[in-house]
Amino acid sequence: MVKRSTDAGAALSPSVDAFLDMLAAERGAATNTIAAYRRDLEDFAAFAGRHGAAVDTASGELIRRYLAAMRGGGWAATTQARRLSCLRQFHRFLFAEGRRADDPTNVIEAPRRGRPIPKVLSETQVEQLLEAARRTEGPEGLRLSALLELIYATGLRVSELLSLPLSALARDQRLLLVRGKGGRERMVPVGDAARRAVQAYLGVRPAFVPSDKDSTWLFPSRGRDGHLTRQWFGLKLKELAIAIGLPARAVSPHVLRHAFASHLLAHGADLRTVQQLLGHADISTTQIYTHVLHERLRQVIETHHPLAKPRPDGT
């Protein structure tokens, strides 16, 4: 059985440090991403050590045994696939750098995994959430409306939304400059409703700026980070969900991001455009939303194809 090792770091080689340095320098990987790669390599290093091997000299057979142990231990297929992806990238790096003469992961197939369908709210449900936010009185209501309008209009990750600088909309109110994963920047259009909500909020924003200091955040707070937290926003969304009769678990910032992408595709947007708006590095990540297109095609067939309609004789 695969188990986490608290002292696995001691078994890592200089090759691992070189690999992680490459991820940071050449690919611009985020700190959390690099930490995740290190944890995965530490876990495999611990397994390899128990079998008298090292992480950078492991054979393909040992990697297969590692994956088999994960399956036997009840690890999810997604976790197995992520670990194998980490090992693939690591061994490709070793091969490309001449640190070993072969790549043992070349002949290993990835574990089969189901593609989860994201939770998506209907357009009516999103509109009900927006209306509930608009009914919230005072500055709190204006701030909440601005947050909801922005996340649904742009599909931002919650971390991107809450850490927006005040200058993000300074140059052009129709475009939002977003700094995403790995420090990559992208421009995202902002619709009229979201712009109006933000403008209304800016009129009361000073009420949320701590009196003892200036703030450069669009959504400042008195907390440690200086801006609103995802926990705060998640709680507010659950309160709105309950207010409109939805289960609290049905609504989260990420569900609104899913709604943005799915509703765009349902109205004819192409997948590549949605990928760019979401800031996905790989279009395969965006393809989880194609279930919306499949549903749309099914409805078109059922509505317009002559053989899909009941015949006069009832067949």
N, C-alpha and C positions, 0 to 999 in steps of 0.2 A: 504493500500500500504506500502511495506517495504521501509524505507528511512534510510539513514545514519544519525547517531547521533553523534554530536560533543562532547557530554558529556557522551557517553555510558560507558567510562572507569570507571566512578564512580559507576556504577551498578554491576561491576564485583566482584566476590567473591574470597576469598583466595584459593578456589579450582582451579580457573582458573590459578592463579600464580603457584600452585603446578603442574598442568597439563603441563604448558609451561616449567617449570623447568625440568620435566621428559623428555619432547621432546628433550631438549638440552643435558641433562646428559646421558640418556640411549639410545636415538636414533641418537644422533649426528646431530640433525636438524640444518640447517643453520639459520643465523640471519634473513634473509628475509623470510624463511619459518615460523619461530616463529612469526614474525610480522604479516604475513598473517593470521595465526591461531588466533592471538589476535584480529585483525580487524573483522574476521568473528564472533567470540564470542561476541565482543562488539556490533555488529549489532543485533545479536539475543537477547542479554541482553536488548538492547533498546526496541525491540519488546515485549519481555516478561514483561518488566517494565510497558509498556503501558497497559498490561492486568493483572496487579497486581500479577505478578509472578517473579521468579528469575531464572537466567541462570542454576543453578545447582539443582533446584527443579522442573523444567518444566515437564509437562506431555507430553505423546505422542500426545494427541489431540492438545496441544499448538504448538508443532513442526509441525504437519500437517497444522495447520492454518498459520504458518509462511511460509511454502513452498507454500501454496495456495496463500498467499499474494504476494509472489515473482512472481508466474506465472501471477497473475492478473496485476502486475506492469510491465510486459514485460521483466523480467530478463531471460537471456539465460539459457537453460537447463543445460549447463555445469557449470554455476555459482551456480544454485540450487543444483546440485549434489556435487559440492565442499563444499558448506555450510553444506549439510547433512553429508558428510564424516567427516567434522570437528566435528559436533555435536556427531556423532557416536563414534569417538575416545575419545572425552571428556567424554561421559557418560559411555563408557566401562572402562575408567580410574577410574571414580567415583565408579563404581560397584566393580572393582577389589580391590580398596583401602578401601572398606567398608564405603565409604562416603554416599552412598545411597543403598537401598535394591533392586532396580530394574534398568533395562536399558530401558528407554522409546523409544529408537530408534530401538529396536529389531523387531518391527512389522511394521516399516515404509519402504516402497519400494522406491528405488531411482528413481528420474525422468528419463524418457526415453530421451535419447539423441542420435543424430546421430553421427557417428564416422567420423570426417572430414578426407578427403583424403589429404595428404600433397602435396604441390606443388613440382614437381620433374622435373629436367632438364634431357634431354636425354643425352646419353653418347657423342653423337656428339656435342651437345651444350656445355657440360663441356670441351671437348677438344678444342672447339673454344675459350672459355674463357681463357684456359691455354695458347693457342697460342697468344692471344691478350696480355696477361701479359708478355710473353716472348719477344714480340716485343717492349715493353716499354724500353726505353734506360736508361743506367746508373744505379747507385745504387738503385734508386727507382724501376726500373724494376726487378732487382734481388730480392729485398725485397718482391715485390708484387708476383713474381713467387713462392718464398718460402712459402708465406702465402697460396696461392691457392693450391699448390701441397700438403702442409701439411693437410689442412682442408679436401680436397677431399680424400687423402690417409688414413686419420685416423678417420674422422667423428667427430672430436672434437666439443664441444660447442664453440662458439666464445669467451666466457669469458675464457675458458680453453686454447684456442690457444694463445690469446694475452697476457695472464699472465704466459706463460711458462717461467721458469727460464733458464738461459744459461746452467745450469747443467743437464737439462732434457735429453739431448742426450749424456752426457759426458761418461757414462760407456759403452754403447753399441749403436752404431749408428743405429742398426736395431730395437731397441725398445725404445719407448718413455714413460717415467714415467709421468703420468697425475694425478693431484689432482682435483677430481671432486666435485660434490655436497656433502655437509656434511663432507667435508674433506676426503672422500673415495678415495683411490689411486687405479689406475689400470695401467697395462702395455699394450700398444698398438703397434702392429708391424708397421714399416714404410717401404714403398716400395722403390725400387731403384731410381725412378724418384724424389720422394720427398727428399730422402737423398742427391742426387746430387744438387737439387735446394737449399737446406739448406746450403750445403758446399760452393756453389758459393756465397750465400748471406753472409756467415760468413766472407768472404774475404773483404766485404765492410761494415760490421756491425759497425766498429769504426766510420764511418761517421755519424751515427745516435746517438751516445752516447754523451750526453751533455758534453761540455769541462770542466765544473767545478766540475764534480763528476763521479765516477765509476757507472756502472749499472750491476745488476745481471739478468736483463731480457733478454730473447732471442730477443725480438723485442722492444728495448728501444725507448723512445721518450722524447721530452722536455716538455711534458705535466705534469699535476699535478700528475697523477698516476705513471709516470715514464715509462709506456709502452703504446703502441698504444691503441686507444679506439675503441669500436665497431662502433661508429658513423663514425670514419675515414674509417674503413675497409668497412662498408656498402656503403659509398659514392664511394669508389674506385670500388667496385663490380658493382655498377649501371653505372659507367662510362664505364667499360668493357662491360656490357650488351648492352649499346647503341652502342658501337663500333662494335659489331658483329650483330647488327640489332634486338636485343631483347628489349622488353619494360623494362624500368628501374625497375619496380615493380616485374619483373619475377625473379630477382636474389637477393639473400641476403645470409649472412653466414648460416642461418638456412636451406635455400633451398639446399645449398651445402652439409650440414649434411644429409638432406633427400636423396640427390642423392647418397651419399656414401652408405647408408643403402639399398636403393632400388636396386642399381646396383649390390651390393653384393648378394642380394637374387636372382636377375634375373640370376646370373651366378652360382647358386647352393649352396650358403652359407646357413647354417641352422639358424633358428630364434634365438636359444639360443646363438650361437656365436656372432651374430649381437647385441644381448642384452648386452653381456659382453663388446664388443668393444665400444658401445655407452655409457656405464655406466648407463644403466637403472636399477633401483632397482627392478622393477616389469616387468615381460615379457609382461604383458598386454599393457604397453606403447609401446613396440616394435611391437606389432601386427598391428599397423596402416599401417605397410609396407607390410602386406600380400596381399594387392591389387595387388602388383607386381607379386606375385606367382600365383594369380588367372588369371591374364592376360597371364602369361606364359603357364599355363595349357590350357587356351582357344586356344592359338596359336598352341600348340602341337596337340590338338584334331583336329583342323581345317586342320592342315598340314598332319597328319599321319593317322587319322581314315578313313577307307574306305567309311563309310556312310556320311562323311563330304564332300566328293568330288562329283562334278557333275557327273551324269551318262551319258552314250552316248546318251540316248534319251532326255537329257536336264533336267531331274528331279533331 
